[in-house]
Amino acid sequence: ILPGGFDPGAYRTRTLASDWSFRKMVNLELGLNAPPYVHLCDLEFLAYRRGATASEDARGWFETKQPCAPDLLADIAKEIAVLVRGFRKGHKKVLVLDLDNTLWGGVVGDDGLEGIEIGDTSPRGEAFKTFQRYILSLAGRGILLAVSSKNDHEKAIEPFDKHPEMVLRPQHFVSFKANWNPKSENIREMAAELNLGLDSFVFVDDNPAEIEIVRQFLPEVSTILLGPDPAAYTRELQDSRYFEPRSITAEDAGRTAQYRQEAERRTLLASATDMDAYLASLEMEATLREFNPIDAPRIAQLINKSNQFNLTTRRRTEAEVLELAGDPGAAAFTIRLRDRFGDHGLIAVIIAKIVPGKGGPVFEIDTWLMSCRVLKRQVEQETLNEIARLARLHSCAEIRGVYIPTAKNGMVRDLYPQMGFRPASGSETHTEYLLDTGAYEAVPTQIRITGRSYESRSSHFASTASF
């Protein structure tokens, strides 16, 4: 915590010998140099919000070595709770925006393009423009932007195309629904189109009636009712804390483009008459890579936020991911996929462990998760092909898969039986399946494997694993 006393006055910023500058430098160095798996509770920022002198308690320090004022201790406890919750529950993924009096002042249908308030010519217009800049920065972190507005589509889209002061443009949105349907229906349709759960959505509006309708019909969706002053909109969205990242990866920066490419793939699929020909036309290429430090933030991100195509929903930190990268008794790899429309990025994570069995070592699938964007692209079959290949390299006669049901992963309930596994045991909490490694025949797919970065380590895994 930075000191609140004036000494040595304005000179404090000109020398590291001052207590204030020294602490500030140490805090900055700690943050910039901390490894990605370390999560910091920023006491300096919390004290700044409350006020330096209000955060200090000299008497408490001398009497009990209490480091700060009781009120700040409560802020610290809340912040730690937020950090811990974030380890197991990721941030929201989609920001759904109203338009009139949310992204600009006025009603575009009544006031026209020239009559709305947006831009640097007035205080309110500047506030709306600043709000749009912040929203665009969220898109740079991988947050998907969408619009749900009661408007004629042509009128609603016009400012994004033609107004020179608009920061947000049509290409920044993955879904744009301007119609006269209930906004709750629009959001439900977006969830289906994007293949995301409703609990991934945040809806922002200045109209309390619209907020209440969404709350009643879609209770899973988080909502933010904006106040009357657009100057406060950015802070209101920031302080909701719905979009705080633990890390920002290269895939995050291209998230909007990925979903727009997915819309192009859906258009092609709608016109296709033969599924196999459609998949071949995608010209898919996959790269399989063992866990490594470069991918660790993205791997941990997927492990902690993937809920639907996730057989066990076991969560791991970046530190645990890095441990698996060097574990000789595990086979942990990722899959990257690209096609002629663009790069999907890292879309699948598989963690298997070699465990003792009655007839010898068993290749047990600890984690198998995939991005829902690549469902029905034969990635599942190619993944099992690779699992079986590795099981043979590890001299495992059987592959064991476990399904642990959750409220969100019902879509993979029957994945193992569909892929040739037989039930082995089961209870209310989990079901185990087995597959004979020797009897499995690789399924031909339309995916071309362009590389396996851990090929040279496979024999090392097999020779060093202990049972």
ChimeraX attribute file (.defattr): number of C-alpha atoms within 10 A of each C-alpha:
attribute: neighborCount
match mode: 1-to-1
recipient: residues
	/A:1	19
	/A:2	20
	/A:3	17
	/A:4	13
	/A:5	11
	/A:6	10
	/A:7	12
	/A:8	12
	/A:9	9
	/A:10	8
	/A:11	11
	/A:12	16
	/A:13	15
	/A:14	9
	/A:15	11
	/A:16	13
	/A:17	12
	/A:18	15
	/A:19	17
	/A:20	20
	/A:21	18
	/A:22	16
	/A:23	17
	/A:24	17
	/A:25	12
	/A:26	10
	/A:27	16
	/A:28	11
	/A:29	11
	/A:30	12
	/A:31	14
	/A:32	9
	/A:33	9
	/A:34	11
	/A:35	11
	/A:36	15
	/A:37	17
	/A:38	13
	/A:39	15
	/A:40	12
	/A:41	15
	/A:42	14
	/A:43	17
	/A:44	15
	/A:45	12
	/A:46	18
	/A:47	24
	/A:48	14
	/A:49	13
	/A:50	13
	/A:51	13
	/A:52	16
	/A:53	15
	/A:54	16
	/A:55	23
	/A:56	22
	/A:57	16
	/A:58	13
	/A:59	12
	/A:60	14
	/A:61	13
	/A:62	10
	/A:63	8
	/A:64	8
	/A:65	11
	/A:66	15
	/A:67	16
	/A:68	19
	/A:69	18
	/A:70	15
	/A:71	13
	/A:72	21
	/A:73	17
	/A:74	11
	/A:75	16
	/A:76	17
	/A:77	12
	/A:78	12
	/A:79	17
	/A:80	16
	/A:81	11
	/A:82	14
	/A:83	16
	/A:84	12
	/A:85	11
	/A:86	16
	/A:87	18
	/A:88	14
	/A:89	14
	/A:90	20
	/A:91	16
	/A:92	21
	/A:93	20
	/A:94	26
	/A:95	23
	/A:96	25
	/A:97	21
	/A:98	22
	/A:99	23
	/A:100	21
	/A:101	20
	/A:102	22
	/A:103	27
	/A:104	25
	/A:105	19
	/A:106	17
	/A:107	18
	/A:108	23
	/A:109	16
	/A:110	10
	/A:111	12
	/A:112	14
	/A:113	16
	/A:114	10
	/A:115	13
	/A:116	21
	/A:117	26
	/A:118	27
	/A:119	20
	/A:120	14
	/A:121	10
	/A:122	10
	/A:123	14
	/A:124	18
	/A:125	21
	/A:126	19
	/A:127	24
	/A:128	27
	/A:129	24
	/A:130	21
	/A:131	23
	/A:132	21
	/A:133	15
	/A:134	17
	/A:135	23
	/A:136	19
	/A:137	13
	/A:138	19
	/A:139	21
	/A:140	18
	/A:141	21
	/A:142	22
	/A:143	23
	/A:144	26
	/A:145	24
	/A:146	23
	/A:147	23
	/A:148	26
	/A:149	23
	/A:150	18
	/A:151	19
	/A:152	14
	/A:153	14
	/A:154	11
	/A:155	15
	/A:156	24
	/A:157	18
	/A:158	14
	/A:159	22
	/A:160	17
	/A:161	13
	/A:162	11
	/A:163	15
	/A:164	10
	/A:165	16
	/A:166	18
	/A:167	20
	/A:168	18
	/A:169	14
	/A:170	14
	/A:171	13
	/A:172	20
	/A:173	20
	/A:174	23
	/A:175	23
	/A:176	20
	/A:177	23
	/A:178	21
	/A:179	16
	/A:180	13
	/A:181	13
	/A:182	14
	/A:183	24
	/A:184	20
	/A:185	14
	/A:186	20
	/A:187	24
	/A:188	17
	/A:189	14
	/A:190	24
	/A:191	17
	/A:192	11
	/A:193	15
	/A:194	17
	/A:195	14
	/A:196	18
	/A:197	17
	/A:198	20
	/A:199	15
	/A:200	18
	/A:201	26
	/A:202	22
	/A:203	24
	/A:204	22
	/A:205	23
	/A:206	22
	/A:207	16
	/A:208	12
	/A:209	11
	/A:210	18
	/A:211	20
	/A:212	14
	/A:213	14
	/A:214	20
	/A:215	16
	/A:216	11
	/A:217	13
	/A:218	17
	/A:219	13
	/A:220	15
	/A:221	20
	/A:222	20
	/A:223	21
	/A:224	16
	/A:225	18
	/A:226	20
	/A:227	15
	/A:228	12
	/A:229	12
	/A:230	25
	/A:231	18
	/A:232	14
	/A:233	23
	/A:234	18
	/A:235	12
	/A:236	15
	/A:237	18
	/A:238	13
	/A:239	11
	/A:240	12
	/A:241	12
	/A:242	18
	/A:243	20
	/A:244	15
	/A:245	17
	/A:246	18
	/A:247	14
	/A:248	14
	/A:249	17
	/A:250	14
	/A:251	18
	/A:252	18
	/A:253	17
	/A:254	18
	/A:255	20
	/A:256	22
	/A:257	20
	/A:258	20
	/A:259	19
	/A:260	18
	/A:261	18
	/A:262	20
	/A:263	16
	/A:264	13
	/A:265	16
	/A:266	13
	/A:267	11
	/A:268	13
	/A:269	15
	/A:270	10
	/A:271	9
	/A:272	14
	/A:273	9
	/A:274	9
	/A:275	12
	/A:276	12
	/A:277	11
	/A:278	18
	/A:279	19
	/A:280	13
	/A:281	14
	/A:282	19
	/A:283	14
	/A:284	23
	/A:285	17
	/A:286	22
	/A:287	17
	/A:288	22
	/A:289	19
	/A:290	21
	/A:291	24
	/A:292	18
	/A:293	15
	/A:294	10
	/A:295	19
	/A:296	21
	/A:297	22
	/A:298	22
	/A:299	25
	/A:300	23
	/A:301	22
	/A:302	22
	/A:303	27
	/A:304	19
	/A:305	21
	/A:306	21
	/A:307	23
	/A:308	21
	/A:309	21
	/A:310	29
	/A:311	26
	/A:312	21
	/A:313	23
	/A:314	16
	/A:315	17
	/A:316	16
	/A:317	20
	/A:318	22
	/A:319	17
	/A:320	13
	/A:321	23
	/A:322	20
	/A:323	13
	/A:324	21
	/A:325	18
	/A:326	15
	/A:327	15
	/A:328	19
	/A:329	20
	/A:330	21
	/A:331	29
	/A:332	24
	/A:333	23
	/A:334	23
	/A:335	21
	/A:336	17
	/A:337	22
	/A:338	18
	/A:339	16
	/A:340	12
	/A:341	15
	/A:342	15
	/A:343	17
	/A:344	22
	/A:345	19
	/A:346	23
	/A:347	22
	/A:348	26
	/A:349	26
	/A:350	22
	/A:351	20
	/A:352	24
	/A:353	22
	/A:354	26
	/A:355	17
	/A:356	14
	/A:357	13
	/A:358	6
	/A:359	9
	/A:360	13
	/A:361	21
	/A:362	24
	/A:363	30
	/A:364	24
	/A:365	22
	/A:366	21
	/A:367	21
	/A:368	23
	/A:369	24
	/A:370	25
	/A:371	19
	/A:372	17
	/A:373	15
	/A:374	15
	/A:375	12
	/A:376	11
	/A:377	19
	/A:378	16
	/A:379	21
	/A:380	18
	/A:381	17
	/A:382	21
	/A:383	19
	/A:384	17
	/A:385	18
	/A:386	15
	/A:387	22
	/A:388	25
	/A:389	16
	/A:390	21
	/A:391	25
	/A:392	17
	/A:393	15
	/A:394	23
	/A:395	16
	/A:396	24
	/A:397	19
	/A:398	22
	/A:399	22
	/A:400	24
	/A:401	25
	/A:402	22
	/A:403	26
	/A:404	20
	/A:405	19
	/A:406	16
	/A:407	7
	/A:408	14
	/A:409	18
	/A:410	17
	/A:411	12
	/A:412	18
	/A:413	17
	/A:414	11
	/A:415	16
	/A:416	21
	/A:417	13
	/A:418	10
	/A:419	14
	/A:420	13
	/A:421	19
	/A:422	16
	/A:423	16
	/A:424	13
	/A:425	11
	/A:426	13
	/A:427	8
	/A:428	7
	/A:429	9
	/A:430	13
	/A:431	16
	/A:432	17
	/A:433	19
	/A:434	21
	/A:435	22
	/A:436	15
	/A:437	21
	/A:438	12
	/A:439	10
	/A:440	15
	/A:441	10
	/A:442	13
	/A:443	11
	/A:444	10
	/A:445	17
	/A:446	19
	/A:447	21
	/A:448	13
	/A:449	15
	/A:450	12
	/A:451	12
	/A:452	16
	/A:453	13
	/A:454	15
	/A:455	13
	/A:456	9
	/A:457	13
	/A:458	14
	/A:459	13
	/A:460	14
	/A:461	20
	/A:462	21
	/A:463	13
	/A:464	12
	/A:465	16
	/A:466	12
	/A:467	11
